[in-house]
Amino acid sequence: MGNWVTDRRFYLGFVIAHLLLFFTFEDKTVFWYIFTASMLILISFSIIHESIDDNLPALSYFTIGILSGTALFLLFWAGNLVVDWTGLPLDRQITKLYRWFSPELAWHYIVLILIIAPGEEIFWRGFIQKRILESANASTSILVSALMYASVHFYSGQTALMLAALVAGLVWGSLYAWKRSIPLVVISHIVFDLLLFILFPLR
């Protein structure tokens, strides 16, 4: 077993992710182009260095994925109600995030489902968290990978997005540590995105 603390490829992947997300958030007018390209690069990096875990039958990962993605959306929906009721400044940030980064064109929705959601899970859970799990316990892998996932959203300039990424990272990291199935977390992520951006947007 390797040790993620001294794993050069682990840190190389993390640095690459930071560089890519820096450029992704740098210019909002080309966000969808750069984000899509970034995810393709991270997918390629991940599959070169790690196999994709798939330890569940299709029915199980679809069922758990749909339920968990829906539950995560309901958690965000409840959190949004709290923000509205309390008048927290996060309200303005959430509105900005929807205005700046929500999918608008047909190809945005296609890449969101086919590239971006799968790419984030393949890299953050299937590469980053998997490498941590090789020499650490599940709790450590969940917390560290979620913090790392949240950290790349710093370049958005919005605390709300970092907090959202941290919460989502904890949920998807827990699912991955529990079932060791990338298809499961991909389905959960896709269901969450469909609810958040298409079916029941919060703004």
Sequence and secondary structure as in RCSB ss.txt:
>XXXX:A:sequence
MGNWVTDRRFYLGFVIAHLLLFFTFEDKTVFWYIFTASMLILISFSIIHESIDDNLPALSYFTIGILSGTALFLL
FWAGNLVVDWTGLPLDRQITKLYRWFSPELAWHYIVLILIIAPGEEIFWRGFIQKRILESANASTSILVSALMYA
SVHFYSGQTALMLAALVAGLVWGSLYAWKRSIPLVVISHIVFDLLLFILFPLR
>XXXX:A:secstr
   GGG HHHHHHHHHHHHHHHHHHH GGGHHHHHHHHHHHHHHHHHHH    B S HHHHHHHHHHHHHHHHHH
HHHHHHHHHHHT THHHHHHHHHHHHS  SHHHHHHIIIIIHHHHHHHIIIIIIHHHHTTS HHHHHHHHHHHHH
HGGGGGT HHHHHHHHHHHHHHHHHHHHH BHHHHHHHHHHHHIIIIIIS   
